[in-house]
Amino acid sequence: MHTIETLPLGQEAVISRLCCTGRQRQHMEDLGFVPGTSVRPLYRSPSGDPTAYAVMGAVIALRSADARLVFCTPCEGMTCL
């Protein structure tokens, strides 16, 4: 299983689960990182952290430590949703 941190730029995926609980999980869900949702990494900062992700019509920047908590299934050859 992949995390969104490991996705190459432009690779679309579907979020399969979040590996966090409580306030942190609620915060991630409020940002749009919800299981079943499409996500795509757009840009990485010059230092490599954070990365900007397209999710639910918004662009959200996440640090690597947070991106490691979001597991996904990459889409192969076509859009996911």
Stockholm file with secondary structure:
# STOCKHOLM 1.0

chainA/1-81         MHTIETLPLGQEAVISRLCCTGRQRQHMEDLGFVPGTSVRPLYRSPSGDPTAYAVMGAVIALRSADARLVFCTPCEGMTCL
#=GR chainA/1-81 SS CEEGGGSCTTCCEEEEEECCCHHHHHHHHHHTCCTTCEEEEEEECTTSCSEEEEETTEEEEECHHHHTTEEEEECCSSCCC
#=GC SS_cons        CEEGGGSCTTCCEEEEEECCCHHHHHHHHHHTCCTTCEEEEEEECTTSCSEEEEETTEEEEECHHHHTTEEEEECCSSCCC
//
